[in-house]
Amino acid sequence: MKKSGFFRLFLAGFSFIVVGTVFLSIASLLFVDSPDAVIRCLFSEEILYAFRLSLTTAVISTSFVICAAVPVAYLFSRYSFFGKRLMKTILYIPVAFPEIVLGLCLLMFFGSDIVRRLFQTVGLDFVFSKQGIVLAQFFTALPYAIRIIKSAFDGIDPQYEFVSRSLGYTPLRTFIHISLPLAKRGILAAVAISFARCAGAFGSVLILAGGTRMVTETLPIALFLNISYGNMSMAVAAGLMLVVIAFAGMYIIETIESDSDTTV
């Protein structure tokens, strides 16, 4: 018992140090030399523009992410087929390498003459444009959403679906009326984390959409540009908004998980 108590104390102390370091690092944004200047910057035209653009593109990107992630995640969860492991590896690759590499890949593909002309025929141009922001955010958040939603489907007992099929439901009706409602907590969690990832996407957005002030200037781009100019008050203002968005996303996920634990 003494050894167990010592080990528990060690874990608690170590965890407290880690959490405290993370908290102090984030809270350092609040302890700036000129808080009045930061408050003014929060309501400046540039930061408000970046905030609106980030929210708008993040909402659009998250919608596309969830629409794409749900069927892919269900396929990975419920079916076995040749090449499944390779498909999963390809989709999850963006999680493993820096965003800036993802942005370069997107720029090389969607910026190539053939592909760019093809999309331009339907009014889309992803290179150095707001549409490029949405595309970059989409590919940044997609792997995370697929993993979360797949885990949600993995946690559903297939017997529910078998019973539905035995009662005459088609696979599509079973998916819509049985699988999706049972996976709603995981899907909501994926929405929250995808929105936070989209709003916070930087490297991929910078490379594909560019970092033009008041044009493709999302909050992460605003933070980067203002640090480059030496305008720390504007950079801190952008950083604070990103922290609030990230905190809201993580709080929603923790709330969903807590509600799930209490209902089990």
Buried (B, 14 or more C-beta within 10 A) or exposed (E): EEEEEEEEEEEEEEEEEEEEEEEEEBEEBEEBEEEEBBEBBBEBEBBEBBBEBBBBBBEBBBBBBBEBBBEBBBBBBBEEEEEEEEBBEEBBEBEEEEBEBBBBBBBEEBBEEEEBEEBEEEEBBBBBBBBBBBBBBBBBBBBBBBBBBBBBBBEBEEEEBEEBBEEEBEEEEBBEEBBBEBBEBBBBBBBBBBBBBBBBBBBBBBBBBBBEBEBBBBBBBBBBBBBEEEBBBBBBBBBBBBBEBBEBBEEBBEEBEEEBEEEE
